[in-house]
Amino acid sequence: MIGRSHNDPNFPNVHAVSGMPSEWIATVCKPHAYANFWTALFPAKAQYLYPNTAFHLPRSVHSALCSAKYEEASDPVVLIAVYQSEDLMQLDLADNGIQWYCFAAVDGNLFVMATRAEERVMGANSLNASPVLAPLVDDGFIVYADPGR
């Protein structure tokens, strides 16, 4: 386990994961030169993120995008967002055609990473997963398909 375990009392049913949001972002996102995006709510290394211009997320607290490290993806964009409840997160993800997502409880909010890429691989747990998000399984994430269903 790298970093502290995220087991948030506000979300007792959310699977605990290890690491920090900045580490998770570095795991699935390619770095770039744009480095002006930063807020206290979004503890991520700015060199990975772009402002969200591709997804309509009216229920999110915060959102951003990055380019996926998995370059063969049919949609090479990773959505990163923060929500106050799982229901709100599920609605936004479903409304935006998200195929795969994973999330963790961090500091009283849900931190989600998602993709519209359709590719799938067999995960270590013998379940299908997205190759875009699969590296996060090492931190304890569960990669889910078809939000809102």
N, C-alpha and C positions, 0 to 999 in steps of 0.2 A: 504494500500500500504506500503510495507516494502522497505526501501532504496529509492534511487532516481529512477525516471521514466526514461526509456531509449527511447527517441524519438529523433533519430539522424537526423540532417539536411541533411546528405549525403544519407540517405535512407528515404525520406519523406513518402513513401508508405508502409513501414514496420510497423506493429502493435506495438505500444509502450507497454512495459512490466515494471514491477517493480522489484526491487532487484538488486543483483550484480551477476556476473558469479560464484563467489565462493559459493554463497548461492544456485544458481540453481544446481550446481554440487552436493552439499551436499544433495539436495532434492532427486536426482535420483540415486546417486552413494553410494556404500558401502565403508567405509574407509578401508585402508590396511596399512601394515607396511612400504612399500616402500615409501621413502620420499625425493628422490633426483631430482624430475622433477619439474622445475620451470623456467619460463622466464618472462620478463617484458611484453611481448605480451599476455601472458596467465595468467590472474589474477585469479588463482584457488588455492585452498588449495592442496598442493602437496601430502598429505596423501591419496588422492582419485584417483590419476591418474597414468596410466602406459604409457610408450611410445607406439605409434601406430605401431603395427606389423601385424595387421589384414586387414587393408584397404589400397588400392592404391589410394591416393588422390593427383594427380599431380598439381591440381589447387588451393590447400589450402595454406594458409599462415602458418598455424600451425595445428597440430592435436594430439590427445591423446585418450586413452581409459580408461574406468572404468568398474567395475563390477556393474551391476544393483542391486538396492535394491529389485526390484521385482524378487524374486528368482524363480518363476514358469515360467519365460520367456523361450520360445523355443531357443532363443539366448540371454544369460544373459549379453551381452556386450553393453555398451553405447559408441557410438562414439561422441567425442567432437572435433569440428574443427572451424577454423576461415577462412573466405573468404572475398575477396574484392568486389565481386559482386554476385548477386543472380543467374545469369546464370551459372557462374563457379561452384557454390555450387550445383545447380540442376544437372549438368552434372556428377560431382563426385558421388553424392548420388545415382543417377540412375545407374551409372556404377558399383556400389558396392552392388546392391541388397537391398538397404535400403527400408524398409516397411513403417516406420513412422519417422517423424522429426518435430522439431520446431526450430525457430530461432528468434534472436533479433538483432537489430542494437546497437553496442557498440563501441564508440570511432572510428567511421569511418569504421568499419568492421562489417561483419555479424558473429555472434556467433551461431553455430548450435549444437544441440544435436539430435542424431538419433539412430535408432535401426533396426536390421534385424528381430527382433522377430515378429511373425505373429499374436499373440493374439490381440484381440480387445474387448473393453468394450464400453458401452453406456456412453458418456460423459454428463456433466451437461447441455450442449447445445443441447442435443438429437442427436448428431452426434457421430459416432464411433471414438474411440481414442485408443491409445496404453496404456495398464496398466503400461508399463515401464516409459512412459513420462507423463501420465495423472496428476501426482502431480504438474506439472509445470503450469497447467491451473490456479491454485490459484494465480500465479504471473502475469497472463494476457496472457500467451502463448496460441497460437492456435496450436494444434497438427494436422499435415497434413499427408496424406497417399500418397504413390506412387510418389516420386519426379520425375521430368522431364516429367510428363504427363500433 
